[in-house]
Amino acid sequence: MDIIILVFSLFLVILGLGILRNWKVKSPEQNTYTILIACRNEESNLPELFQSLRKIDYPSDKFEIILVDDASDDDSFRLISKFCSDSENAKCFRLEKKDLEYFGKKAALKKAADKAIYDFLLFTDADCFPQPDWLKSYNKFISDKTGMVVGNYKEKNASSFRIFCNRISFAIYAGTIGLNCPFSASGGNMTVRKQAFLEVGGYDRIKHYIAGDDKLLLNLIRKTKWQISYNPEFIVQTKAVSDRDSYHHQQKRRYGKFGMSSFGFKIISLLVLLIYLYIPVRFFVFKDWKSVLVYLFGALFFWMINLTKHKFRFRMIDLIFILIYPYYLIIYSLLGTFSTWNWKN
């Protein structure tokens, strides 16, 4: 049996065990939250976003909503202003032009964070739709040691393979956080203690990256005394990207964050890439069935633990996706790292 594949299979098993870690606190408190949303040309998504924000089930004196229009050239700011004028705990701001110092949406998020008055900054996107129990859910995973809680989301009207890809991402978030070596986060659903945010300087040290405000912020907080935990409850939905070109750029942006990882994760990522190129060689050239079966056991163990943790149902097509996904990941990681991609102009 090949020792490289055996060790990698054990790695998958250990990562799967990390998913099982329980982050719930025994006595949840009613924390206070500032919901931060950056909006750029989102007029088509805003009505549904506003509808979901109005349904949040939480004391109005315990949370606020801050929306920042990031130099939109559509009707977004008018819609945002109208929503805030009709809401007792919502306020809005506008950036007249794109900031040349804070790239991506960081200028808008920084503006919102500067105006936040509550203990926890709760992030989502304008194309995301939180469920009524969103804030209550996060209370379950916050202790006095918590600096950040990573969440996840469901994509509406997504294909089977895209659903699988998202579920793999959540498994990696949960597994690495469970092993105290957090890898990444989703900016559409996460919360950060404002004190921890200020201690790392907010976005000042990562302002020149166009994307990665979630992953890069996580990298900063993981180096502090604060604990990072994981919320496995699906309390936010988002729309699946519909057209092929936008999806292509989205995947390059999502997977092409190699340069944003720590040195240790860069080494691990390169080793994983080489192993996945090596596995077909063992199978097709050396006819090494035993090693491939051991790998499949590790991969299935990891996947079944993920299904259990997130209360997903097993689908037979997942068996095919487990074989395909690593090479999909490699392709888009390389494309995202070595080619350009578009995001919000």
NUTORGU-746622 format. One record per residue (C-alpha): residue number from 1; y, x, z; residue in three letters. Coordinates in steps of 0.2 Angstrom, whole numbers. Each point is the difference from the previous one (the first is absolute). Layout:
<nodes>
NUM, Y, X, Z, ALA
...
</nodes>
This chain:
<nodes>
1, 0, 0, 0, MET
2, 17, 6, -4, ASP
3, 10, 6, 15, ILE
4, 17, -4, -7, ILE
5, -4, -18, -4, ILE
6, -9, -2, 17, LEU
7, 16, 6, 9, VAL
8, 11, -11, -10, PHE
9, -11, -15, 4, SER
10, 1, 4, 18, LEU
11, 19, 0, -2, PHE
12, 0, -17, -7, LEU
13, -10, -6, 14, VAL
14, 12, 7, 13, ILE
15, 15, -7, -10, LEU
16, -9, -17, 1, GLY
17, -2, 2, 19, LEU
18, 18, 3, 1, GLY
19, 3, -17, -7, ILE
20, -8, -8, 14, LEU
21, 13, 6, 13, ARG
22, 8, -15, 9, ASN
23, 18, 1, 2, TRP
24, 3, -16, 9, LYS
25, 9, 1, 17, VAL
26, -6, -10, 15, LYS
27, 17, -8, 4, SER
28, 11, -2, -15, PRO
29, 18, -2, 3, GLU
30, 13, -10, -9, GLN
31, 9, 15, -9, ASN
32, 16, -2, -9, THR
33, 1, 4, -19, TYR
34, 12, 3, -14, THR
35, -7, -5, -17, ILE
36, 6, 12, -13, LEU
37, 0, -5, -19, ILE
38, 8, 10, -14, ALA
39, 3, -11, -16, CYS
40, 3, 6, -17, ARG
41, 0, -12, -15, ASN
42, -12, -12, 10, GLU
43, 8, -17, -4, GLU
44, -17, -7, -6, SER
45, -9, 5, 16, ASN
46, 14, -4, 13, LEU
47, -3, -19, 1, PRO
48, -18, 2, 5, GLU
49, 5, 14, 12, LEU
50, 13, -10, 8, PHE
51, -13, -15, 2, GLN
52, -12, 12, 9, SER
53, 14, 7, 11, LEU
54, 5, -17, 6, ARG
55, -17, -4, 6, LYS
56, -2, 15, 11, ILE
57, -6, -7, 17, ASP
58, 9, 11, 13, TYR
59, 15, -3, 12, PRO
60, 16, 2, -10, SER
61, 8, 11, 13, ASP
62, -14, 12, -1, LYS
63, 2, 5, -18, PHE
64, 12, 2, -14, GLU
65, -1, 2, -19, ILE
66, 11, 12, -10, ILE
67, 0, 0, -19, LEU
68, 9, 13, -10, VAL
69, 4, -3, -18, ASP
70, -3, 17, -8, ASP
71, 12, 0, -15, ALA
72, -8, -15, -9, SER
73, 7, -6, -16, ASP
74, -8, -17, 1, ASP
75, 3, -15, 11, ASP
76, -8, 8, 15, SER
77, 15, 3, 11, PHE
78, 6, -18, -2, ARG
79, -17, -7, 5, LEU
80, -1, 12, 15, ILE
81, 17, -4, 6, SER
82, -4, -19, -1, LYS
83, -16, 3, 10, PHE
84, 9, 10, 14, CYS
85, 14, -13, 1, SER
86, -13, -13, 4, ASP
87, -10, 10, 12, SER
88, 6, 3, 18, GLU
89, -9, 17, 2, ASN
90, 2, 7, -18, ALA
91, 13, 12, -7, LYS
92, 3, 9, -16, CYS
93, 8, 15, -8, PHE
94, 3, 6, -17, ARG
95, 0, 17, -8, LEU
96, 12, 0, -15, GLU
97, -9, 14, -9, LYS
98, -16, 10, 1, LYS
99, 2, 14, 13, ASP
100, -1, 17, -7, LEU
101, -6, 8, 17, GLU
102, -13, -12, 6, TYR
103, -12, -3, -14, PHE
104, -11, -15, -4, GLY
105, 3, -14, 13, LYS
106, 4, 11, 14, LYS
107, 19, -2, 0, ALA
108, -3, -19, 1, ALA
109, -12, 2, 14, LEU
110, 11, 12, 9, LYS
111, 14, -12, 0, LYS
112, -11, -13, 7, ALA
113, -7, 11, 14, ALA
114, 18, 6, 5, ASP
115, 4, -18, 3, LYS
116, -16, -5, 9, ALA
117, 2, -5, 18, ILE
118, -18, -3, 5, TYR
119, -14, 12, 6, ASP
120, -12, -1, -15, PHE
121, 5, 2, -18, LEU
122, -12, -11, -10, LEU
123, -1, 4, -19, PHE
124, -5, -11, -14, THR
125, 5, -1, -19, ASP
126, 9, -14, -9, ALA
127, -16, -4, -10, ASP
128, -10, -2, 16, CYS
129, -2, -16, 10, PHE
130, -4, 1, 19, PRO
131, -10, -13, 8, GLN
132, 7, -10, 15, PRO
133, -9, 11, 13, ASP
134, 6, 16, -7, TRP
135, 9, 6, 16, LEU
136, -12, -7, 12, LYS
137, -14, 10, -9, SER
138, 9, 16, 3, TYR
139, 2, -3, 18, ASN
140, -19, 2, 2, LYS
141, 1, 18, -6, PHE
142, 15, 7, 9, ILE
143, -1, 9, 17, SER
144, 14, 11, 8, ASP
145, -7, 15, -9, LYS
146, 1, -8, -17, THR
147, 12, 7, -13, GLY
148, -6, -8, -16, MET
149, -13, -13, -5, VAL
150, -7, 0, -18, VAL
151, -4, -16, -7, GLY
152, -7, -6, -17, ASN
153, 2, -15, -12, TYR
154, -9, -12, -12, LYS
155, 4, 0, -19, GLU
156, 1, -17, -7, LYS
157, -8, -3, -17, ASN
158, -7, 17, -1, ALA
159, -16, 5, -10, SER
160, -16, 4, 9, SER
161, 2, 19, -2, PHE
162, 18, 0, 6, ARG
163, -5, -9, 15, ILE
164, -14, 13, 3, PHE
165, 14, 14, -2, CYS
166, 11, -8, 13, ASN
167, -15, -1, 12, ARG
168, -4, 18, -2, ILE
169, 17, 5, 4, SER
170, 0, -11, 16, PHE
171, -17, 9, 4, ALA
172, 8, 17, -2, ILE
173, 15, -5, 11, TYR
174, -11, -7, 14, ALA
175, -12, 14, -1, GLY
176, 12, 14, 1, THR
177, 11, -8, 13, ILE
178, -16, -4, 10, GLY
179, -4, 19, 0, LEU
180, 18, 4, 5, ASN
181, 4, 8, -17, CYS
182, 10, -14, -9, PRO
183, 1, 2, -18, PHE
184, 12, -13, -7, SER
185, 8, -17, 2, ALA
186, 6, -16, -9, SER
187, 19, -2, 0, GLY
188, -3, -19, -4, GLY
189, -7, -2, 18, ASN
190, 3, 12, 14, MET
191, 10, 2, 16, THR
192, 8, 15, 8, VAL
193, 8, 1, 17, ARG
194, 18, 3, -3, LYS
195, 0, 14, 13, GLN
196, -13, 9, -9, ALA
197, 9, -3, -17, PHE
198, 16, 8, 8, LEU
199, -9, 14, 7, GLU
200, -7, 6, -17, VAL
201, 18, -2, -7, GLY
202, -4, -16, -10, GLY
203, -1, 4, -19, TYR
204, 11, 15, 1, ASP
205, -14, 13, -2, ARG
206, -8, -10, -14, ILE
207, 15, -7, -9, LYS
208, -3, 9, -17, HIS
209, -17, -8, -3, TYR
210, 1, -15, -12, ILE
211, -15, -8, 8, ALA
212, -11, 2, 15, GLY
213, 12, -6, 13, ASP
214, -15, -7, 9, ASP
215, -12, 15, -1, LYS
216, 14, 13, 3, LEU
217, 6, -10, 15, LEU
218, -18, 0, 7, LEU
219, -1, 19, -3, ASN
220, 15, 2, 11, LEU
221, -5, -11, 14, ILE
222, -18, 7, 1, ARG
223, 8, 17, 6, LYS
224, 8, -8, 15, THR
225, -7, -6, 16, LYS
226, -1, -18, -6, TRP
227, -16, -8, -4, GLN
228, -4, -8, -17, ILE
229, -11, -15, 0, SER
230, -7, -12, -13, TYR
231, 1, -19, -2, ASN
232, -15, -7, -10, PRO
233, 6, -18, -1, GLU
234, 6, -6, -17, PHE
235, 16, -8, 4, ILE
236, 10, 5, -16, VAL
237, -3, -5, -18, GLN
238, 8, 7, -16, THR
239, 0, -4, -18, LYS
240, -12, 11, -11, ALA
241, 10, 9, -14, VAL
242, -3, -10, -16, SER
243, 4, 10, -15, ASP
244, -11, 15, -4, ARG
245, 14, 13, -2, ASP
246, 8, -4, 17, SER
247, -18, 1, 8, TYR
248, -3, 17, -8, HIS
249, 16, 7, 8, HIS
250, -3, -8, 16, GLN
251, -17, 8, 1, GLN
252, 7, 17, -4, LYS
253, 13, -2, 13, ARG
254, -13, -6, 13, ARG
255, -13, 14, -3, TYR
256, 12, 14, -5, GLY
257, 6, 5, 17, LYS
258, -10, 16, 1, PHE
259, 16, 10, 4, GLY
260, 4, -11, 14, MET
261, -16, 3, 10, SER
262, -1, 13, 13, SER
263, -8, 17, -4, PHE
264, -17, -5, 8, GLY
265, -1, -17, -10, PHE
266, 4, 10, -16, LYS
267, -15, 11, 3, ILE
268, -11, -15, 4, ILE
269, 6, -9, -15, SER
270, -4, 15, -12, LEU
271, -17, 2, 8, LEU
272, -4, -19, -2, VAL
273, 6, 1, -18, LEU
274, -12, 15, -3, LEU
275, -14, -9, 8, ILE
276, 1, -16, -10, TYR
277, 0, 11, -16, LEU
278, -15, 9, 7, TYR
279, -11, -16, 5, ILE
280, -3, -5, -19, PRO
281, -5, 18, -3, VAL
282, -14, -1, 14, ARG
283, -5, -16, -8, PHE
284, 0, 2, -18, PHE
285, -3, 19, -1, VAL
286, -11, 4, 15, PHE
287, -8, -17, 1, LYS
288, 3, 0, 19, ASP
289, -4, -18, 5, TRP
290, -1, 4, 18, LYS
291, 18, 7, 2, SER
292, 7, -14, -10, VAL
293, -9, -13, 11, LEU
294, 7, 8, 15, VAL
295, 17, -1, -7, TYR
296, -2, -18, -4, LEU
297, -6, -3, 18, PHE
298, 16, 8, 7, GLY
299, 11, -10, -12, ALA
300, -8, -16, 4, LEU
301, 0, 3, 18, PHE
302, 19, 3, -1, PHE
303, 2, -16, -11, TRP
304, -10, -11, 11, MET
305, 10, 5, 16, ILE
306, 16, -3, -10, ASN
307, -6, -18, -4, LEU
308, -5, -3, 18, THR
309, 17, 6, 7, LYS
310, 11, -10, -12, HIS
311, -12, -15, -1, LYS
312, -3, 2, -18, PHE
313, -15, -8, -9, ARG
314, -12, 11, -10, PHE
315, 1, -2, -19, ARG
316, -14, 7, -11, MET
317, 13, 7, -12, ILE
318, 6, 12, 14, ASP
319, -16, 10, -3, LEU
320, 7, 4, -17, ILE
321, 17, 3, 6, PHE
322, -6, 12, 13, ILE
323, -6, 11, -15, LEU
324, 15, -2, -11, ILE
325, 14, 1, 13, TYR
326, 0, 19, 4, PRO
327, 3, 4, -18, TYR
328, 14, -13, -2, TYR
329, 8, 8, 15, LEU
330, -2, 17, -7, ILE
331, 8, -5, -16, ILE
332, 15, -9, 7, TYR
333, 3, 14, 13, SER
334, 1, 12, -14, LEU
335, 11, -11, -10, LEU
336, 11, -4, 14, GLY
337, 2, 19, 5, THR
338, 2, 7, -17, PHE
339, 9, -13, -10, SER
340, 15, -11, 3, THR
341, 1, -18, 5, TRP
342, 13, -14, 1, ASN
343, 5, -10, 15, TRP
344, 15, -12, 1, LYS
345, 9, 10, -13, ASN
</nodes>
